[in-house]
Amino acid sequence: MRIISQNGEFDLPYEETTIKVFGDGEVVAFALSDLGCSDYILMAKYSTKEKAMKAMEMCRNRYLSRIELQGGFDALNGSYVQPNFWVLPIVFQFPQDEEVKSMKNKLLSKENGEKSEDKK
């Protein structure tokens, strides 16, 4: 799978990269070939660490969907999947900050929805 930075400047192979979220909402990539090096590439910047973690989850889920195309064990569903004949290239681009809903926002939306249903 290829991962594209939020601004489109970087295109990296997911399988050869370590992705890390920093507390300030930055998502960075380190090369697997030199883990002792402190150099990294800024892949995305979010307003909160929570949003950065959600974007990482989106990236992981995109990668796991690749297994379904190639066949093998599908960890999300706990079953084996037969390979498809055509294996399409998989690409994930880190979304913009406003495109990522944090878990807090989802919980608030859910609570508000439940409250409005209770009022009926």
Backbone hydrogen bonds, N-H to C=O, Kabsch-Sander energy under -0.5 kcal/mol:
donor,donor_aa,acceptor,acceptor_aa,energy
2,R,90,I,-2.3
3,I,12,L,-3.0
4,I,92,F,-3.1
5,S,10,F,-2.5
6,Q,43,M,-3.9
8,G,5,S,-1.4
12,L,3,I,-2.8
14,Y,1,M,-2.8
14,Y,12,L,-0.6
16,E,13,P,-1.3
17,T,14,Y,-1.5
18,T,30,F,-2.7
19,I,17,T,-0.5
20,K,28,V,-2.6
22,F,26,E,-2.9
25,G,22,F,-1.9
27,V,44,A,-2.9
28,V,20,K,-3.0
28,V,26,E,-0.5
29,A,41,I,-2.3
30,F,18,T,-2.9
32,L,16,E,-1.9
34,D,31,A,-1.1
35,L,32,L,-0.6
37,C,34,D,-1.6
41,I,29,A,-2.3
43,M,27,V,-2.8
43,M,41,I,-0.7
44,A,27,V,-1.7
46,Y,25,G,-2.0
52,A,48,T,-1.7
53,M,49,K,-2.6
54,K,50,E,-2.0
55,A,51,K,-2.3
56,M,52,A,-2.0
57,E,53,M,-2.1
58,M,54,K,-2.1
59,C,55,A,-2.0
60,R,56,M,-2.6
61,N,57,E,-2.7
62,R,58,M,-2.0
63,Y,59,C,-2.1
64,L,60,R,-2.7
65,S,61,N,-1.6
66,R,62,R,-0.6
66,R,63,Y,-1.1
67,I,63,Y,-0.6
67,I,64,L,-0.8
68,E,64,L,-0.6
69,L,65,S,-0.8
69,L,66,R,-0.7
70,Q,66,R,-1.8
71,G,67,I,-2.0
72,G,81,V,-2.3
74,D,79,S,-3.5
75,A,73,F,-0.9
78,G,74,D,-1.8
79,S,74,D,-1.3
81,V,72,G,-2.7
84,N,69,L,-2.2
87,V,85,F,-0.6
88,L,86,W,-0.7
92,F,2,R,-2.4
94,F,4,I,-2.2
99,E,96,Q,-1.5
100,V,97,D,-1.5
101,K,99,E,-0.6
102,S,100,V,-0.6
106,K,102,S,-2.0
107,L,103,M,-2.6
108,L,104,K,-2.6
109,S,105,N,-2.5
110,K,106,K,-2.5
111,E,107,L,-2.9
112,N,108,L,-2.8
113,G,109,S,-2.3
114,E,110,K,-2.5
115,K,111,E,-2.5
116,S,112,N,-2.1
117,E,113,G,-1.7
118,D,114,E,-2.0
119,K,115,K,-1.4
120,K,116,S,-0.5
120,K,117,E,-0.9
